[in-house]
């Protein structure tokens, strides 16, 4: 789950939602790359979903197909829901 650099292009980390990954660290790394690239919020939303694999991607698909009130989550709401869903228990950190 580490962001990598290939040439001059930073690559966002991947998250599978297996339970052995730190959701806050994943979001932090994405934010660091976005800050470096001066990425706008709309692009962040698009790029974030490309980092998800397996269970994390299934969670995201469910989230966007059943938006509360018919409105897709904002970036801040997405972050809160992602971290809540995939945060490791304190004993595993």
N, C-alpha and C positions, 0 to 999 in steps of 0.2 A: 504494500500500500504506500509506496514511496513515489513521489513525483520524480520523473527522470528528465534528463536533458539530452536531446539528440541533435547535434549540431547547434543551431541557435534557437531551436524550438523546444520549449518546455512541454512535457506531456503530463496531463493530469493523472493522479493515482487512480487505481481501480478499487472498488469495494464490492465484495460478494455477499456480505451480510451473514457470513458463517459463524460469527460470534467471537472470532479470535482477532478481529480488527477493531480499532478504536475510532468510533464515529467522529468524535471531536477532532482527533488528529487528521482524519481524512478531510474534514471540512476546512481545517486550518491550512492544510497543504493546498487545497483548491483555492482558498482565498489568497494565499501568498502568490500563487501563480497568476491569478486574476489581477491582483494589485500590480504585479510586475508588468503585465500586459495591458494594464489600464482597461480592463474589460467592463462593458456596461452590464446592467442587471439582466436585460433580456438575453444577452449572449451567455451569461452565467447560468441561467436556467436551462438553456439548450445544452451547454457543455456539461453541466452536472449530471444530467441523465445518461450521458455517454460514459460516465465513470462507473456505472452500476452494472453488476453481473449477478447471476443466480438469484438468491433470495432477495437481495437488495433491489434488483430490477423488478422482480415480481411485486414487491411492496410498492414500488413507485408506480407501476402500471395500475395497480388497484387504486392507489391514491388519486391518480389523474382521471380514472374512469368513474370515480365516485366522489367528485368534488363537493364539498359542503356548500350548499346554496347554489350549486352550478358554477362556482367561481374557482378557477385554478389557484393554488396557493402562491403567495408572494415568495420572494427569495428568503425573507426572514422566517416566514411560516414554514417553508420547506426545510430550512436549517433546523428549526426547533423540532419538527416532526421526525426528521431523519436522525438527529442525535438522540431523541427520546426512544425511538424504535430500536436503534442499533448500539446504544451505549453499553459498554461492558459493565458487568456488576463490579462494585468497588473491590471485591475480593480478587478479581482477575487483573486489575490495573497494576 
